[in-house]
């Protein structure tokens, strides 16, 4: 039976409940009175159930869809304003013993170059990322207990935090590694990680087991229950995601939202972030073999519905998407994006040749971080390199309380402007610096508290004079 408060994967992600929800939405998708009721509920900024969200996803009425997109944009502004947090992935190792059929790191792939960063390699990669201007990383690694044991991951985290180059430093390390034990999650917490991220890939158990024919990841329950173990291990912030294209998108969205409901029901804290990757071409992986791909229109609708259903969550979109797609979808709820990304091990220092590629997937948006920063500002967004909440202890329920009450603005706007100022001085091109200085002067006036505004103005002068790392 469906039970969001259960700790058993097949009860909080219940197949029968998903099928019944799909059927219910299919038979009510043109009930405009019901759609209006759901939209009115959503306008209270408290979120929606998975069934209500599915009805919005399935709605085909053009006027109602316009309202859905407008509401998603409004909710994003209410919770996160016009700020977009920037980060980069850092691949530590592509050694892996799993057999995931959609990933080129799978163990049967014998022609991909297997790589693992040494400490010296890691220092060079992190220095390169710092020289780009990044302050926040998401480390990635294949699952291999011999080549990538937890001790290796922990050593990498400690090394990353220790590297200071010129004015550069990595202030937050998020971790995207395979499901592990409570004990290992405690070790990650002690190492000072930010968010623990784990994509479900697909919530359909039958499809999941077929897509992961062997290896530790084959165990659906072990993987799906990982967030509960992470929270038991003391990790406050966890990030969900599915790989759209593996299974029907309606099924996946329903399962994703049920997982968010489960975290709320059991831990009182929903997902800190939700990612929306789509399957892409990679070495020996042809996405056309999966018949569940979604077009840009459906992708945009998914983002909008997630923002409405889970208004407090950070929504992440990667460089898997094109500039054009990102420019469209960012309005409907995205609050974090990657920039200048490489998905190969060592790729920031040594870009790979066409005949020697080991990326996890093809990057579609290949622009530099500086180009992405300038693009965001020209659209009226504030690129943010802020890591203040994590470093000030505003995580888990403390962050969610501020976010759900829409009070996080009081910290986020000042911090975004100060970290942007750092970027403009230390890393920006001439054009980006000019656009950014104009944006900062405009956005300072949107800080509602006069005392805070004055402090920010003083700190911006301090940053201009060489000081760094202020935060509220």
C-alpha distance (Angstrom), angle and dihedral (degrees) to the residues before:
residue distance angle dihedral
X1 . . .
X2 3.80 . .
X3 3.78 110.9 .
X4 3.82 118.7 161.7
X5 3.82 90.1 -167.7
X6 3.81 93.1 56.1
X7 3.79 120.5 105.5
X8 3.82 91.3 -145.5
X9 3.79 114.5 100.0
X10 3.80 96.2 -139.8
X11 3.80 91.3 52.4
X12 3.82 100.1 48.5
X13 3.83 90.9 37.4
X14 3.78 95.2 39.8
X15 3.80 116.5 -176.7
X16 3.80 94.5 -155.2
X17 3.80 92.1 50.6
X18 3.80 90.4 50.6
X19 3.82 92.2 50.8
X20 3.80 91.3 47.3
X21 3.80 90.4 48.7
X22 3.80 90.9 50.7
X23 3.78 90.6 50.5
X24 3.79 92.4 46.5
X25 3.80 92.4 50.5
X26 3.79 92.4 46.6
X27 3.80 92.0 54.4
X28 3.83 95.1 44.2
X29 3.80 103.2 36.2
X30 3.81 93.0 107.2
X31 3.80 94.9 45.4
X32 3.78 95.3 113.2
X33 3.79 94.1 -176.6
X34 3.80 89.4 57.0
X35 3.81 90.8 46.5
X36 3.80 88.8 52.8
X37 3.80 90.9 51.2
X38 3.79 90.7 51.9
X39 3.80 92.8 47.6
X40 3.80 91.1 49.4
X41 3.78 89.6 51.7
X42 3.80 90.4 48.6
X43 3.80 90.7 53.2
X44 3.79 87.7 68.6
X45 3.83 87.7 68.2
X46 3.80 94.3 -128.6
X47 3.79 97.2 115.2
X48 3.80 133.4 -120.6
X49 3.78 138.6 -95.2
X50 3.79 119.6 -105.4
X51 3.80 91.2 -103.7
X52 3.79 93.4 50.8
X53 3.80 91.0 47.9
X54 3.80 91.0 49.7
X55 3.79 90.2 54.9
X56 3.79 89.8 55.8
X57 3.80 90.5 47.4
X58 3.82 91.8 52.3
X59 3.80 95.7 43.7
X60 3.81 111.6 120.6
X61 3.82 99.9 -177.3
X62 3.81 108.0 115.6
X63 3.80 95.6 -146.8
X64 3.80 93.1 48.9
X65 3.81 90.8 46.4
X66 3.79 89.2 53.6
X67 3.81 87.6 53.1
X68 3.80 90.8 49.1
X69 3.80 92.8 53.7
X70 3.80 92.4 44.4
X71 3.80 91.4 49.9
X72 3.80 91.9 49.2
X73 3.80 90.4 53.3
X74 3.79 91.1 47.0
X75 3.81 92.7 50.3
X76 3.79 91.8 48.7
X77 3.81 90.2 53.8
X78 3.82 92.1 46.8
X79 3.80 93.2 53.3
X80 3.80 104.7 28.3
X81 3.80 105.8 13.3
X82 3.80 117.0 -152.3
X83 3.81 94.4 -40.9
X84 3.80 123.1 121.9
X85 3.81 117.9 -167.1
X86 3.79 115.7 -142.4
X87 3.80 128.2 -147.4
X88 3.80 141.8 154.7
X89 3.81 132.9 -138.5
X90 3.79 117.4 -122.7
X91 3.81 116.5 -160.0
X92 3.81 112.2 -150.1
X93 3.81 100.0 178.8
X94 3.80 139.6 -6.8
X95 3.80 95.1 -158.7
X96 3.82 106.5 123.0
X97 3.79 137.5 164.4
X98 3.80 96.7 -162.5
X99 3.80 123.2 99.6
X100 3.80 100.8 -141.4
X101 3.80 103.7 167.1
X102 3.83 94.4 -148.5
X103 3.84 97.0 51.6
X104 3.83 126.2 76.2
X105 3.81 90.5 -148.0
X106 3.83 89.7 71.4
X107 3.78 115.0 130.8
X108 3.81 95.8 -114.2
X109 3.81 92.9 59.6
X110 3.81 99.8 102.2
X111 3.80 99.9 171.9
X112 3.80 100.8 54.9
X113 3.80 113.1 100.3
X114 3.81 108.2 -109.2
X115 3.77 112.5 -140.9
X116 3.79 138.5 175.1
X117 3.79 126.1 -176.8
X118 3.77 116.6 -116.1
X119 3.79 117.1 -150.6
X120 3.81 90.1 -96.7
X121 3.81 90.6 48.6
X122 3.80 90.1 49.6
X123 3.80 92.7 51.0
X124 3.81 90.1 52.1
X125 3.82 92.8 48.0
X126 3.79 93.8 48.3
X127 3.80 91.7 45.5
X128 3.81 89.1 52.7
X129 3.80 90.3 50.6
X130 3.79 91.5 48.1
X131 3.80 89.7 50.5
X132 3.80 88.0 55.6
X133 3.81 89.2 53.9
X134 3.78 102.3 -106.4
X135 3.81 120.3 150.9
X136 3.81 99.6 171.3
X137 3.80 127.1 56.8
X138 3.78 135.8 -176.5
X139 3.80 108.4 -151.5
X140 3.79 117.8 -148.8
X141 3.78 132.7 -167.3
X142 3.78 140.2 166.6
X143 3.80 119.1 -114.5
X144 3.79 110.6 -98.6
X145 3.82 120.0 136.7
X146 3.82 92.0 -159.2
X147 3.80 101.0 44.9
X148 3.80 99.4 26.3
X149 3.82 108.2 30.3
X150 3.80 119.0 164.7
X151 3.82 88.8 -101.8
X152 3.81 89.5 61.6
X153 3.80 91.5 50.5
X154 3.81 91.7 48.3
X155 3.80 92.2 48.3
X156 3.80 89.3 51.5
X157 3.81 91.8 51.3
X158 3.82 92.3 50.5
X159 3.80 90.5 47.7
X160 3.80 93.3 49.1
X161 3.79 92.5 52.8
X162 3.80 91.2 47.8
X163 3.82 97.0 55.9
X164 3.81 115.3 100.5
X165 3.80 117.2 173.4
X166 3.81 119.6 176.7
X167 3.82 102.5 -49.7
X168 3.79 92.1 -23.4
X169 3.79 128.1 115.3
X170 3.76 136.8 151.3
X171 3.78 106.3 -125.0
X172 3.79 101.1 179.5
X173 3.80 130.6 31.9
X174 3.78 116.1 -166.6
X175 3.79 116.3 -166.8
X176 3.80 128.9 -138.4
X177 3.79 106.8 179.7
X178 3.80 134.3 134.1
X179 3.80 123.3 -70.6
X180 3.78 110.0 -79.1
X181 3.79 143.8 168.0
X182 3.79 130.8 -63.0
X183 3.80 88.5 -113.0
X184 3.81 91.4 55.7
X185 3.78 91.8 46.7
X186 3.81 88.0 54.4
X187 3.80 88.7 53.5
X188 3.80 90.7 51.0
X189 3.79 90.2 49.9
X190 3.81 90.8 50.5
X191 3.80 89.3 50.6
X192 3.81 88.8 61.3
X193 3.79 102.8 -111.2
X194 3.77 121.5 171.4
X195 3.80 113.2 -146.9
X196 3.79 124.9 -0.3
X197 3.80 106.8 -139.0
X198 3.78 126.3 -164.9
X199 3.79 124.6 165.3
X200 3.77 114.7 -144.3
X201 3.83 89.1 -150.3
X202 3.84 89.4 -156.9
X203 3.80 132.4 2.5
X204 3.80 93.0 -153.6
X205 3.81 103.1 101.6
X206 3.81 95.4 -155.0
X207 3.81 92.4 49.8
X208 3.79 90.8 42.1
X209 3.80 92.9 56.6
X210 3.82 91.9 46.1
X211 3.80 91.8 49.8
X212 3.82 91.0 48.4
X213 3.83 101.6 42.4
X214 3.81 95.9 167.9
X215 3.77 142.7 2.9
X216 3.82 130.5 62.2
X217 3.79 91.1 -61.6
X218 3.81 90.0 65.8
X219 3.83 88.4 80.4
X220 3.81 103.1 93.7
X221 3.79 96.1 -170.3
X222 3.82 94.3 47.4
X223 3.80 90.3 51.9
X224 3.81 97.7 41.5
X225 3.80 94.4 47.5
X226 3.82 93.0 49.4
X227 3.81 94.7 102.7
X228 3.79 91.2 58.2
X229 3.80 90.3 52.8
X230 3.80 90.3 46.9
X231 3.78 91.4 53.6
X232 3.80 90.8 45.1
X233 3.81 85.7 54.3
X234 3.79 90.4 56.9
X235 3.80 101.2 -99.3
X236 3.81 105.4 143.4
X237 3.79 99.9 -169.3
X238 3.80 124.9 51.6
X239 3.78 131.0 175.0
X240 3.81 126.5 -144.9
X241 3.79 130.8 -162.1
X242 3.79 145.1 153.6
X243 3.79 129.4 -147.0
X244 3.77 101.6 -119.4
X245 3.77 112.4 -141.9
X246 3.80 99.3 45.7
X247 3.81 96.1 84.0
X248 3.81 135.3 8.8
X249 3.80 108.0 -60.2
X250 3.82 94.0 -133.6
X251 3.79 90.7 56.6
X252 3.81 91.4 46.8
X253 3.79 95.5 49.4
X254 3.80 90.6 49.9
X255 3.80 92.5 50.2
X256 3.80 91.9 45.7
X257 3.79 92.5 53.5
X258 3.81 91.3 45.1
X259 3.80 87.9 55.1
X260 3.81 89.6 52.7
X261 3.81 89.6 49.3
X262 3.79 89.7 50.3
X263 3.81 93.3 53.5
X264 3.80 89.9 50.1
X265 3.79 92.5 47.5
X266 3.81 95.8 48.5
X267 3.79 104.6 29.7
X268 3.79 103.8 20.8
X269 3.81 88.6 -125.2
X270 3.78 124.9 89.8
X271 3.81 126.1 -153.6
X272 3.79 115.2 -50.4
X273 3.80 87.8 -148.7
X274 3.79 139.7 10.5
X275 3.81 120.2 -158.4
X276 3.81 124.6 -156.0
X277 3.83 107.7 -161.4
X278 3.79 121.2 168.0
X279 3.79 121.3 -148.4
X280 3.80 112.6 -96.4
X281 3.79 138.1 -172.9
X282 3.79 116.8 -83.9
X283 3.79 139.4 158.6
X284 3.85 106.3 -45.7
X285 3.83 90.6 -9.6
X286 3.79 118.9 110.6
X287 3.82 110.5 -174.4
X288 3.82 90.7 -158.3
X289 3.80 89.0 76.5
X290 3.79 87.7 69.8
X291 3.78 109.4 75.1
X292 3.82 96.8 -160.6
X293 3.81 99.6 77.6
X294 3.80 116.5 143.1
X295 3.79 128.8 -144.0
X296 3.80 126.3 -129.2
X297 3.81 93.5 -95.7
X298 3.80 92.9 56.6
X299 3.80 90.6 42.5
X300 3.80 91.1 54.8
X301 3.81 90.7 48.6
X302 3.81 91.3 51.0
X303 3.81 91.3 52.8
X304 3.80 91.9 48.4
X305 3.80 93.5 49.0
X306 3.81 93.3 48.2
X307 3.80 90.2 51.4
X308 3.80 90.8 51.8
X309 3.80 95.2 43.4
X310 3.83 96.8 44.0
X311 3.82 102.3 25.8
X312 3.80 96.2 170.0
X313 3.80 98.6 54.0
X314 3.78 125.7 100.7
X315 3.80 108.5 -117.6
X316 3.81 115.8 -146.7
X317 3.81 128.7 -157.8
X318 3.80 120.5 -179.0
X319 3.79 136.9 -157.0
X320 3.80 87.5 -89.1
X321 3.81 82.3 93.4
X322 3.79 126.7 71.6
X323 3.79 124.0 -113.1
X324 3.80 89.2 -107.8
X325 3.80 93.4 51.9
X326 3.79 92.8 45.2
X327 3.79 91.0 48.8
X328 3.79 89.9 55.1
X329 3.77 101.6 40.2
X330 3.79 98.4 41.3
X331 3.81 89.1 76.8
X332 3.80 93.1 60.6
X333 3.75 99.5 63.1
X334 3.80 113.8 -55.0
X335 3.81 112.0 141.6
X336 3.82 102.3 168.7
X337 3.80 131.7 42.0
X338 3.78 136.3 171.8
X339 3.78 121.4 -124.1
X340 3.80 134.6 -165.3
X341 3.81 88.9 7.2
X342 3.80 129.2 179.5
X343 3.81 119.6 -168.2
X344 3.79 98.1 -166.4
X345 3.79 128.0 88.0
X346 3.81 107.3 -96.5
X347 3.79 92.5 3.5
X348 3.80 97.9 136.1
X349 3.80 92.5 62.5
X350 3.81 99.2 29.8
X351 3.83 114.4 29.2
X352 3.78 109.3 -154.1
X353 3.77 127.4 -112.2
X354 3.80 119.6 -120.8
X355 3.80 92.5 -108.1
X356 3.82 94.7 47.8
X357 3.76 105.0 47.4
X358 3.78 126.3 153.2
X359 3.79 103.4 164.6
X360 3.78 118.2 142.4
X361 3.80 88.6 -132.9
X362 3.79 139.3 -10.6
X363 3.79 113.7 -86.2
X364 3.81 109.0 -132.2
X365 3.80 99.2 -174.9
X366 3.80 100.7 56.2
X367 3.81 98.0 170.1
X368 3.79 120.5 129.8
X369 3.79 120.6 -104.5
X370 3.81 89.3 -107.5
X371 3.80 91.2 54.7
X372 3.82 90.7 49.2
X373 3.82 92.0 48.6
X374 3.79 92.1 50.8
X375 3.82 91.9 45.4
X376 3.80 91.7 52.9
X377 3.79 92.7 50.2
X378 3.78 93.0 47.9
X379 3.82 87.1 56.0
X380 3.81 90.0 52.4
X381 3.82 98.0 -102.3
X382 3.80 126.1 130.1
X383 3.80 111.8 -128.5
X384 3.80 105.5 -140.1
X385 3.79 128.7 -159.8
X386 3.80 90.9 178.1
X387 3.81 121.5 146.2
X388 3.80 96.2 163.1
X389 3.81 100.9 118.1
X390 3.79 92.6 55.9
X391 3.79 92.5 46.0
X392 3.81 94.2 44.7
X393 3.81 92.7 50.3
X394 3.80 95.1 -107.3
X395 3.80 93.7 140.0
X396 3.79 135.9 122.5
X397 3.79 113.8 1.4
X398 3.81 91.9 -2.6
X399 3.79 91.9 59.2
X400 3.80 93.0 41.1
X401 3.81 92.7 51.9
X402 3.79 90.5 56.0
X403 3.79 93.5 41.4
X404 3.81 96.9 47.2
X405 3.81 89.9 49.3
X406 3.81 88.2 48.9
X407 3.80 91.3 -122.5
X408 3.80 97.0 120.8
X409 3.83 87.9 91.5
X410 3.79 89.1 77.0
X411 3.81 89.6 67.3
X412 3.77 103.4 25.9
X413 3.80 102.4 57.3
X414 3.84 95.1 51.0
X415 3.81 91.6 44.4
X416 3.80 92.5 47.2
X417 3.80 92.2 52.3
X418 3.80 93.7 47.8
X419 3.81 94.1 48.5
X420 3.79 90.5 45.7
X421 3.80 88.9 52.9
X422 3.82 89.1 53.8
X423 3.78 90.2 51.7
X424 3.80 93.8 48.5
X425 3.80 93.1 52.5
X426 3.80 98.6 40.3
X427 3.80 105.7 34.9
X428 3.81 116.5 3.9
X429 3.77 127.0 113.9
X430 3.80 117.6 -121.5
X431 3.80 94.6 -97.5
X432 3.80 93.4 46.3
X433 3.81 91.3 48.9
X434 3.80 91.7 51.7
X435 3.80 93.6 49.0
X436 3.80 91.0 44.4
X437 3.80 97.3 50.8
X438 3.79 89.7 52.5
X439 3.80 91.0 49.2
X440 3.81 93.0 49.5
X441 3.80 92.9 52.1
X442 3.79 89.8 50.3
X443 3.80 95.9 45.9
X444 3.82 95.1 46.8
X445 3.79 87.3 72.0
X446 3.82 89.9 58.4
X447 3.81 91.6 65.0
X448 3.81 99.2 105.2
X449 3.81 98.9 -157.8
X450 3.80 110.1 77.1
X451 3.81 93.4 -155.1
X452 3.82 92.1 51.7
X453 3.79 90.4 45.7
X454 3.81 90.7 54.6
X455 3.82 91.9 48.8
X456 3.81 90.6 50.5
X457 3.80 91.3 50.7
X458 3.81 90.0 51.5
X459 3.80 92.4 47.8
X460 3.79 92.1 48.4
X461 3.80 87.0 58.2
X462 3.81 89.6 48.3
X463 3.81 89.6 52.4
X464 3.79 89.6 49.6
X465 3.80 87.1 53.9
X466 3.80 93.8 52.8
X467 3.81 106.5 -87.9
X468 3.81 119.3 127.5
X469 3.78 145.4 -169.3
X470 3.79 106.3 39.6
X471 3.79 117.4 162.2
X472 3.78 143.8 171.1
